Amino acid sequence: MKESYKRKSSIALGIVVIALLSIMETWVIDHRMPNPASPIVWSVLGATAAIAFGFFCWFRAKANQAPD
């Protein structure tokens, strides 16, 4: 059970990293070629990162409390 929670937390952390990298990439591209939809994309990616970080914290706490 502990390994399952650790795996889920690792997946959630990976989603956080991907979302943050995508935000940085779209921010750089927006400076070269501005797009009016960029703030919407940033807010969706930011919400995804925040939710995934919440899942990461939740599953990591569950993994620490779970028996071996």
HELIX and SHEET records of a PDB file:
HELIX    1   1 LYS A    2  ARG A   32  1                                  31    
HELIX    2   2 SER A   38  GLN A   65  1                                  28    
END                                                                             
